[in-house]
């Protein structure tokens, strides 16, 4: 299955589209706010995450392939608040989601269903079912790999390069 990276496989994205890069668990917060008013807050970063400086990154690829080694771990004191290439994660499970499908995706997404698996880190059957509603390049999922040579190894603050 494409656009699922659980062993550092690259993702396929659309050049020039803007993506949210966000911890899958944090999508629950956005969905909760969306359901309250049936509309996304104008400023998701500040209205949904007032106590987090880097809840998600915004990324507009100029190449169609995104490699996991483009995710670099940083110390918090390296974060530039006006640079939206920084994000934080608690779970090490991040979603790349095209900005133009965020609302539609939230209608299908349930974090608990995603991580409800007896023998795997995620429920791949559930993930496959969700992404079947969208174009392949509109969405991707990356699981941190603590055994890899990449910086993306779990919770922390990261920068997309």
N, C-alpha and C positions, 0 to 999 in steps of 0.2 A: 504494500500500500504506500503510495507516494504521500509526501508532505506529513509524514510522521517520522520523527527522528528520535529513536530510542538508543541508537548506537552511533551517534554522530553523523548520520546520513544528512546530506544537504537538503534544503527545501527548494522548491520551485516557486518563485514569486513573479508577479507582473511588474515589469519595468515601469516606473513613473507613478504607480499607485501608492497611496499612503497606507501604512499598516500600523496598527497598535501592536506593541509587543508587551504582553502583560501576563502576570502570574495567573494561571487558570482559576485559582481560588479568588483572586481579586475581581474576576468577572461576576462573581456572585454579588458583590457590593454594587456594581454598576447595574446589574439586573434588578436588584432590589429598588434602587432609585428610579429606574425606568418604570417598574410596575406601579409605583406610587402615583405617577402622573401620566403614564402612557406616553412619555416623551423623555428623551435623554436630557440631562442638565446641559445648559449652554457651556459650562466650564467643568467638564468631568473631573479634571485634575484637582481643582480646588473645592468643588462642591461635594464630591463623593469621597475624596481622600484629603481632607483638610490637615491631617496630622502626618502625612507622608510626602516628603519632597519629591520622591521618584517612584510613583506608583506604576508608571508605564513609560515606555519609550515610543516615539513616533519615528517611523523609518520609511523612506522612499527609495527603493532600490534603483540603482542604475545598471544592474546586472540581473539576469533572470535566476541565477543560482545564488542561494544564501548558504554559506558554510558556517557550521557551528563555531569554528575558531574565530569568527568575526565578533563573538561575544567575549568580551574581556572583563575580568574581575577587577574592580577598583576599590580603593579605600574611600570611605564616605567623604573624607576631606578633599578628594579629587573631583567631587561632583560639582558641576557648574549648573546652577539652577535654571539658567536661561537656555541651556542646551538640552533638548529633549531626546538625546540619544542615550540617556541614562535611565535605568529602571532597577527596581528592587524585586526580589522574589523571596517568598518564605518556603515554597514547596519545591522549587527546582523544576517546575512543570509550567512551561510558558507557551502561550498561544500567540501566533502571528495571525492577525485578522484584518482584512481589508476594511478600511474606514467605512466604505460605502455599504457593507453588509452587516455592520455591528448590530444594529437593531434587530434585524431578521435573525441573526445568529443567536442573540440573547433569548429569543422566543423558544429555541430548541435546547439551549444549553443548561445542563444541571451538573455542577461540580461533583456532587456525591455519586451520581451515576457514572461519571467519567472515571473516578478512582475506585469504583466498586468492582473489584476483580479478585478472585480467589488465589490466583497464582501468578499474576502479572502486576506491574506497576499501575497500569491503566486498563480499563475495559475497552480493548481495541474494537470489539464489535459495536459498542455504543458510539465510539468516535467515528467509525466508518459510516454508521447510520446518519450521524449529524452532518458530516462533510458531504454526503451524497446530495444534499440540498443545494450545494454551491459549486462554483467552478473550482477546479483543483488548485489553481494559483491564488484563490481568495483567502485561503486559510491553511495554517500549518501548526504542528504541535512539536515541541522540542522537550525531551526529558533530559535532565542533567545526568551526566555520567561521571561519577567520582573516580572511575578507573581509567579515564581517557587522558590524553595529553592536552586536552583543551582546558581553558579556564572555567568553562561553565560546568561547575561540579556540585551545585546545590544552592542553598539559600545564600543571599548576599546582595550586594549592589554591583551592577554590571553596566558596561557601555557597549553600544553597537558601533563597530567601525566599518 
